[in-house]
Amino acid sequence: MGSEFAQNDEWSHEKSLDWHLTQYGEHKGVQDLVRDLNSLYRQSPALWQRDSSSDGFTWLIGDDGAGNTLAYLRSADDGSEIISITNFSPVPHEQYHLPIPKLGNWIEVLNTDDLKYGGSGVINSEIKIEQRQHMGFESSAIIRLAPLATIWLKLN
């Protein structure tokens, strides 16, 4: 309670939430991020439909300890897919080589480093997919990953 806008104080049943904090940039950014995450979740069966089935999840990058980065694919019964990439390090990856499961027009639908969420604005406005095998997948892309950021890509 209150975490949806990064309330400073611990929740207490003796007082109301500090909703006035949402007038400040960083609190408003967290509130907007939670709103957008909830909206994308509802609109994207790939994020929930196969939760208890291993065929709804595929590792794309699960062994990049040096870069502190993970990437995986979530898929739904209708064939829709979302790629999630997270940089757990405090170091930006300006030219991160990402395996892509299939050719197509992949777009960034979420980037936690977007300015509107209080980030630094390292986004991928255009993602160029190449038909070049990488890590066992038929295609790949070079993307920008901000420190401590998560990106979601969706086939458009």
N, C-alpha and C positions, 0 to 999 in steps of 0.2 A: 504494500500500500504506500503509494508515493514514489515507488521505484519507476513508475511509468513517466516521471518527469524529473528524476534524480533529486528527490527531496533530500535536504541536508540532514535533517534530524530523523531519528528512529521513529517508526510509527508508534503512536500512543492512542489508546482508546479514550483518553481524557481530553484530547483536543482534535480539531479537524486537521486535514492535510493542508500543507502550505501551498495552496494553489496559486497564490500571488507570485510564486517563484517563476511561473511560466512566462512572465513578462520579460525575463532575462534570457539572453541568447542561448547559453549552454543548457538551461533547463527546457526552454522551448525546443531546442534541437533534439534532445532526448525524447520529449513528448511526440514530436513529429516522426522520429524514427520508429518509435513503438507503434504509432498509428499506421505508418506505411508498412511495417512488418506484418501487422494484423491484417491489413487489406490484401497484401500480396499472398499471405497464407491462405486466406479464404478463396482467392481467385486462382490458386495454383494447386491442383490436385497432386502434382508431383511432390509437394512438400508434406502431404499427409496420407494419401491414399494407400500406399504400400508400407506404412510404418512398421508393421510386424512381419514383413516379408523381405528376405534378402534380395529378391529381384528388383526391389525399388531403390537400391543403393549400390553404387559402383565407385570404388576408389579411382580417382584420376591421378592424384599425387598423395601418397601416404608415407613417403620415406624421405622427405626433404628436411632432414634435421639441421643441416647447415643453414638453410634459408628460413627455418622455422615456419614453413608454409604447408598447408593442407588444402587439397582440392578434391571434391567428390561430386558425383552426379546423382540426382534424385529423379525418379521417373514414375509416371502414372500409367494406368491401364489404357488411357487414350493415346499414349505415345508422347505426351508432353514431357519435357525435361527441364530441369534447372541445374545449373552448375554453381556450386558454392566454392569460393576460394577465400582463405583467411591467412593473412600475414600476422603471425604471433610475435614478430620481432619489432624492435624499435627502429629498424633500418628499412628505408624504402627499396622496393624492387622496381626499377625503371624499365627493365627489359625482361620481364618474367615469361619464360617459355611454358605455355600451358597446353596440355593435350586436349583436343576437342573430339568428342565421339563421332560427330558427323558434320559434313559441310553444310553451310547454310548461313543465314543472316542472324548471328547471335548478337543480342543487344544487352547492355548493362541495365538491369531493372532495379538494382539496389547497390549503393556504395556507401558504406558507413562513413567514409571520409568526405562525403559531399558537404559543401559549405552550408547547405540548409540544415544539416544535423550538427553543425559546429565543427566540422572537419576542416582540413586544409585545402580541399578542392582538387585532390589528385583523382581525377575520374577518367574513364575511357569513353569518350563521346563516339568513337568509331572503333570497331574491332575488326581487324583484317584477318580472316580465316584463310589459311593456306592448306592446300592438299599436300601436306608433308607429314609423313608419319612421325609420331613422337610418343614414346613410352607405350607402344602397342596400340595406339589409336590412330585412325586414318588421317586426322587433320590436326592442326595446331594453330596457335595464335601467340603473339607477343603482346602482353598487357602491362599496364602500370599498376603496381600495388603499393598503396601508402602504408606506412608503419601502423601496426595494430588495427588493420582495417579488414572488413569482409565485403566481398563483391558477389552479387548473384547475376548470372547470365541466363538468358532465356532465348530460345529459338523463336525468331519473329516470323 
